[in-house]
Every structure is written in C-alpha cells, then in structure tokens.
C-alpha cells in the first residue's frame, strides 16, 4: 500500500465537496468527532485514523458516483473534514513535526 502522504496527494474530489470540508475544519473536534465517525471509544493515532477514514471515504465516493440512494452527502463531508484535520497532525515527509516552519 502507498504511504499516506501519497494517498492524500492523489485524492481528487469535486471542488464543492472539498470546499465544504475546508469550511468545516474550524468546528472539528478530534476527541468528539473522530470517536463518532470511527465508532470507537478512543481516537486513534493520526496515521491509523487516516487509513480507516480514507477507506470509508473511498466507499462513499463509489456510492456517490453510482448514484445510489444510500449516499449520505453529510457523512461524506464529515469524513473529508476528518481526513483534512488528521492530515495536519501527520509529520511531513522529511520527518519534521506537524505545522513546523
């Protein structure tokens, strides 16, 4: 499997979905939201959380593209918000800490 940075770089979604996710970043609360989205008691490390979130997002994207009635736009946006937020917690490819200059 490719590393998580490669998967994130290759993630291509409609602009409207990404814009909605970016707007939701300000309200993201890792403890509250990650627990609910992943249906687990405690938040995982960012790498583990991102792997699971990316898997679920890929399934949501397939359902969206197929036009199935089971598609949840709200859930898709929530998952994308979590992906963007968790990606910010990852160390960069050169090993520096998150948000380091």
Beta strands, then each sheet from edge to edge (+ up, - down):
end
